[in-house]
Amino acid sequence: MVVKGRGHATLGQPCRRALLLHSLIDRTPSTIPSMTVARLLVDPPLSGPANMARDEALLAACTDPSNRPTLRFYAWSPATISLGYFQTIDELYSQPPAIRDLPVVRRTTGGGAILHDLEVTYSIVLPIDHALVAGRPNRLYELAHEAIIAAVGPIAQRFGCGEGGDSCDQSSQRGPFFCFARRHALDVVVPDGAATGGFAKLAGSAQRRTRKAILQHGSIMLDRRFTEQPVATWRALGNVRTFDDAVERLIPRFADSLNWTLTPDPWRDEELTAAKSHERMYAGEAWTIHRERNEVPNREL
């Protein structure tokens, strides 16, 4: 079954994650030209190194303009801190014990740290010259966040620099420790009178670009158990309860925003083999502490 953009969605009954993809009914074909056929992956909760390794494997496999783009949704277990590429390990060590004692992984993307716990994470991988973003890679932020706003509802909006003044940080390399304490014009926020500037951040994204492809991933907060990370939560808005509920809402909205036909397509053996090798790197101190990319050969071959 497929999900097509720019149509009207009819969704099946709520289901477990294993059945989620099969609950989506075919949508009315689009009349808009240049619709892209893209791949859809929904993963079970994985560790930080495994999640980052799978994103890396998708990026590495996207080597040609003819490659189909991929939209992936995933969750984390156990709760994990991901450091932005430019952050130092000392920034983590300066945090309270409840934070610094959590498992930690370093992303290849910039920005602040994220405490991944009760959330939906999405990633998009597509060729650098894809018509959707050719010459305008930041357009992908806009489109992904439009999809999130449409899924959450009208209470959600882009932050915009005008509302936040100096707190609208244009650099991914500076600011508070937590990504969700930073603000960028394209962040997804909701009104919150107790938050700085009157808005709390619900979702944010970051990119890594190679000569051939773009990886963009972002976090959408469902709920929180750690008060140290300042976030808005989707569950508090009252219209989702679980990861599956959220993903079921997000899939057709991403299809609409990106103008993609999304087709469920399982992981290929060669991708999982590559991800296992990357996972060893992401789990190692050389990368986590020193940003040294020492790939470990896959001895299972």
ChimeraX attribute file (.defattr): number of C-alpha atoms within 10 A of each C-alpha:
attribute: neighborCount
match mode: 1-to-1
recipient: residues
	/A:1	13
	/A:2	18
	/A:3	30
	/A:4	30
	/A:5	26
	/A:6	23
	/A:7	17
	/A:8	15
	/A:9	19
	/A:10	14
	/A:11	16
	/A:12	13
	/A:13	10
	/A:14	12
	/A:15	14
	/A:16	13
	/A:17	17
	/A:18	11
	/A:19	11
	/A:20	18
	/A:21	24
	/A:22	14
	/A:23	17
	/A:24	19
	/A:25	15
	/A:26	16
	/A:27	19
	/A:28	14
	/A:29	14
	/A:30	17
	/A:31	10
	/A:32	9
	/A:33	7
	/A:34	11
	/A:35	18
	/A:36	19
	/A:37	18
	/A:38	24
	/A:39	20
	/A:40	22
	/A:41	18
	/A:42	21
	/A:43	15
	/A:44	13
	/A:45	17
	/A:46	16
	/A:47	19
	/A:48	25
	/A:49	26
	/A:50	21
	/A:51	23
	/A:52	22
	/A:53	25
	/A:54	22
	/A:55	21
	/A:56	21
	/A:57	21
	/A:58	24
	/A:59	24
	/A:60	18
	/A:61	15
	/A:62	22
	/A:63	16
	/A:64	14
	/A:65	15
	/A:66	11
	/A:67	15
	/A:68	16
	/A:69	23
	/A:70	23
	/A:71	24
	/A:72	20
	/A:73	22
	/A:74	19
	/A:75	23
	/A:76	22
	/A:77	15
	/A:78	14
	/A:79	20
	/A:80	21
	/A:81	23
	/A:82	25
	/A:83	28
	/A:84	23
	/A:85	20
	/A:86	17
	/A:87	21
	/A:88	15
	/A:89	16
	/A:90	10
	/A:91	13
	/A:92	21
	/A:93	12
	/A:94	11
	/A:95	13
	/A:96	10
	/A:97	10
	/A:98	10
	/A:99	19
	/A:100	17
	/A:101	13
	/A:102	15
	/A:103	17
	/A:104	25
	/A:105	25
	/A:106	28
	/A:107	26
	/A:108	22
	/A:109	19
	/A:110	21
	/A:111	27
	/A:112	23
	/A:113	25
	/A:114	21
	/A:115	25
	/A:116	22
	/A:117	20
	/A:118	22
	/A:119	22
	/A:120	23
	/A:121	22
	/A:122	22
	/A:123	21
	/A:124	22
	/A:125	28
	/A:126	26
	/A:127	26
	/A:128	23
	/A:129	18
	/A:130	20
	/A:131	12
	/A:132	19
	/A:133	17
	/A:134	12
	/A:135	11
	/A:136	11
	/A:137	17
	/A:138	14
	/A:139	13
	/A:140	20
	/A:141	19
	/A:142	16
	/A:143	19
	/A:144	26
	/A:145	24
	/A:146	21
	/A:147	20
	/A:148	24
	/A:149	22
	/A:150	20
	/A:151	20
	/A:152	23
	/A:153	11
	/A:154	9
	/A:155	11
	/A:156	24
	/A:157	22
	/A:158	18
	/A:159	21
	/A:160	16
	/A:161	16
	/A:162	10
	/A:163	13
	/A:164	17
	/A:165	11
	/A:166	10
	/A:167	17
	/A:168	19
	/A:169	16
	/A:170	14
	/A:171	12
	/A:172	19
	/A:173	14
	/A:174	15
	/A:175	17
	/A:176	14
	/A:177	20
	/A:178	21
	/A:179	27
	/A:180	25
	/A:181	19
	/A:182	23
	/A:183	29
	/A:184	21
	/A:185	18
	/A:186	21
	/A:187	22
	/A:188	26
	/A:189	26
	/A:190	25
	/A:191	16
	/A:192	13
	/A:193	10
	/A:194	9
	/A:195	15
	/A:196	11
	/A:197	14
	/A:198	13
	/A:199	22
	/A:200	26
	/A:201	28
	/A:202	25
	/A:203	29
	/A:204	25
	/A:205	24
	/A:206	20
	/A:207	20
	/A:208	17
	/A:209	16
	/A:210	13
	/A:211	9
	/A:212	17
	/A:213	23
	/A:214	24
	/A:215	25
	/A:216	23
	/A:217	23
	/A:218	20
	/A:219	23
	/A:220	23
	/A:221	23
	/A:222	23
	/A:223	18
	/A:224	20
	/A:225	9
	/A:226	14
	/A:227	8
	/A:228	13
	/A:229	18
	/A:230	17
	/A:231	25
	/A:232	25
	/A:233	22
	/A:234	23
	/A:235	17
	/A:236	12
	/A:237	14
	/A:238	9
	/A:239	14
	/A:240	18
	/A:241	13
	/A:242	17
	/A:243	20
	/A:244	20
	/A:245	16
	/A:246	21
	/A:247	22
	/A:248	23
	/A:249	19
	/A:250	22
	/A:251	25
	/A:252	30
	/A:253	26
	/A:254	26
	/A:255	24
	/A:256	23
	/A:257	19
	/A:258	21
	/A:259	24
	/A:260	23
	/A:261	24
	/A:262	24
	/A:263	18
	/A:264	18
	/A:265	13
	/A:266	11
	/A:267	13
	/A:268	8
	/A:269	9
	/A:270	11
	/A:271	16
	/A:272	15
	/A:273	16
	/A:274	19
	/A:275	24
	/A:276	22
	/A:277	19
	/A:278	25
	/A:279	24
	/A:280	18
	/A:281	21
	/A:282	28
	/A:283	20
	/A:284	19
	/A:285	14
	/A:286	14
	/A:287	20
	/A:288	22
	/A:289	16
	/A:290	12
	/A:291	18
	/A:292	12
	/A:293	13
	/A:294	14
	/A:295	15
	/A:296	14
	/A:297	13
	/A:298	14
	/A:299	7
	/A:300	7
	/A:301	5
